């Protein structure tokens, strides 16, 4: 059904956060660079490259 309507999932694991595709729900200290997505709480969806729902994610922040 998704293919019929041109809907695709956003799978942002390990990518940098993009504000118009991802919604940051939390930030955690990590060895990765700041702004890197650590985990996905809810998948995001696009239809024909237009956002339906942003991916809800946890993002790395710098260690203090």
Backbone as a ProteinNet text record, in pm:
[ID]
protein_1_A
[PRIMARY]
XXXXXXXXXXXXXXXXXXXXXXXXXXXXXXXXXXXXXXXXXXXXXXXXXXXXXXXXXXXXXXXX
[TERTIARY]
83.4	0	87.3	196	283.3	342.6	386.4	444.3	342.4	217.6	111.6	94.8	105.2	85.4	215.6	328.6	457.5	506.8	471.5	511.9	639.3	735.8	860	893.7	965.8	1006.3	1133	1146.9	1270.8	1347	1467.4	1550.6	1679	1680.5	1792.6	1905.1	1911.3	2015.2	2153.8	2230.4	2367.4	2383.6	2274.5	2281.8	2285.1	2314.5	2304.2	2157.4	2116.3	1976.8	1945.9	1833.3	1783.7	1649.2	1640.2	1519.6	1388.4	1390.5	1264.4	1226.8	1312	1278.6	1276.2	1342.9	1356.1	1312.1	1254.1	1216.6	1293.2	1378	1459.8	1374.1	1373.5	1296.8	1387.1	1513.9	1608.7	1750	1841.7	1983.4	2061	2160.7	2241.6	2388.8	2473.4	2617.2	2664	2753.5	2799.5	2938	3006.1	3135.2	3118.5	3000	2972.9	2968.3	2977.2	2974.4	2836.2	2832.6	2707.1	2612.7	2486.5	2386.5	2364.5	2439.6	2422.5	2307.3	2222.1	2106.4	2152.4	2115.5	2153.3	2046.2	1919.9	1810.2	1684	1593.4	1467.5	1352.1	1269.7	1153.6	1035.1	1010.4	904.3	958.1	922.3	964.6	896.2	963.4	905.4	867	782.5	735.9	734.5	767.6	763.2	669.4	602.9	527.9	574.5	630.1	683.3	773.5	864.7	961.5	898	773	707.8	687.4	712.9	705.8	561.7	533	403.5	415.8	520.2	544.6	695.7	749.9	893.5	929.7	1051.2	1101.4	1131.8	1088	1116.1	1243.9	1346.6	1479.8	1547.9	1651.9	1743.6	1874.5	1935.2	2051.6	2170.9	2291.3	2414.4	2443.7	2496	2544	2687.3	2758.4	2898	2906.3	3013.8	3035.6	3085	3036	3078.1	3203.3
-119.4	0	125	122.1	239.7	272	170.5	193.6	252.9	209.8	259.9	411.1	461	603.5	681.9	618.3	687.3	723.4	646.1	673.4	595.4	663.8	597.7	631.8	539.9	560.1	645.1	718.4	789.6	703.2	657.9	576.9	653.8	737.3	827.9	778.1	648.4	598.8	640.3	706.7	745	870.1	928.4	1050.5	1173.5	1288.4	1415.5	1456.1	1527.4	1570	1676.3	1661.9	1757.7	1807.1	1934.5	1982.6	1964.5	1966.7	1951.5	1804.9	1708.3	1567.1	1494.5	1551.6	1484.8	1578.8	1521.2	1597.5	1540.1	1621.7	1576.6	1564.2	1444.9	1420.5	1424.3	1387.3	1390.1	1400.7	1435.5	1441.7	1364	1291.6	1211.1	1229.7	1225.3	1233.4	1107.7	1128.4	1017	1046.5	941.7	957.8	1008	997.6	1045.9	1198.1	1256.6	1402	1455.9	1577.9	1641.2	1650.6	1619.8	1626.5	1497.1	1392.5	1262.4	1188.3	1126.1	1054.4	921.4	899.2	777.7	670.2	710.5	613.2	680.1	596.6	644.3	591.5	682.9	643	607.5	689.9	665.3	694.5	610.7	630.7	753.8	815.1	925.2	877.5	954.8	914.8	1033.1	1003.6	1100.2	1047.8	1136.9	1100.3	1191.9	1130.8	1206.6	1320.3	1289.8	1384.5	1496.6	1480.6	1575.6	1506.4	1577.7	1521	1498.1	1375.2	1342.3	1351	1282.9	1284.4	1279.1	1370.4	1365.7	1245.1	1196.8	1089.3	1148.3	1082.1	1125.2	1055.7	1134.2	1078.5	1126.7	1051.9	1090.5	1129.4	1239.5	1296	1302.8	1286.1	1296.6	1441	1464.6	1597	1583.1	1694.1	1690	1660.4	1592.7	1564.3	1691.5	1712.4	1832.4	1807.3
0	0	0	78.4	85.4	-51.9	-124.5	-256.7	-353.2	-342.8	-429.5	-414.7	-290.8	-264.6	-255.3	-284.6	-284.4	-145.8	-44.2	93.6	124	187.2	226.2	371.5	437.2	575.7	581.8	692	721	820.6	783.9	872.6	900	1005	1026.4	1117.3	1149.8	1240.7	1194.2	1282.8	1253.5	1169.6	1122.5	1041.1	1131.2	1073.4	1144.7	1147	1251.6	1262.5	1157.4	1093.6	995.1	1049.4	1091.9	1160.4	1084.4	952.2	879.2	855.9	898.6	886.7	1020.7	1122	1251	1363.5	1467.6	1585.6	1703.9	1765.9	1877.4	2002.9	2061.2	2183.5	2307	2290	2401.3	2346.6	2437.9	2402.9	2508.4	2465.3	2556.9	2523.6	2627.3	2604.7	2531.5	2437.5	2355.9	2300.2	2254.7	2188.5	2045.7	1992.2	1856.2	1854.7	1737.1	1725.1	1758.6	1809.2	1848.9	1729.6	1752.1	1645.6	1571.5	1608	1544.5	1611	1532.4	1585.3	1644.2	1772.2	1842.9	1835	1851.9	1846.6	1792.6	1744.6	1686.3	1771.1	1823	1902.1	1812.9	1710.7	1613	1474.4	1379.8	1241.6	1182.9	1089.1	1014.9	876	808.3	675.1	579.8	454.5	344.8	237.6	167.8	48.6	-63.9	-166.4	-280.4	-233.5	-139.5	-82.3	0.2	40.4	131.5	265.4	373.1	506.6	550	594.7	654.4	805.5	859.9	1003.9	1025.3	1111.8	1138.2	1224.5	1210.9	1295.7	1433.4	1539.7	1676.4	1720.7	1755.7	1775.3	1903.3	1942.3	2048.7	1981	2027.6	1959.4	2054.9	2000.7	2079.5	2111.4	2232.6	2269	2318.6	2325.6	2368.9	2517.3	2556.6	2698.1	2766.8	2886.7	2962.6	3041.4
[MASK]
++++++++++++++++++++++++++++++++++++++++++++++++++++++++++++++++

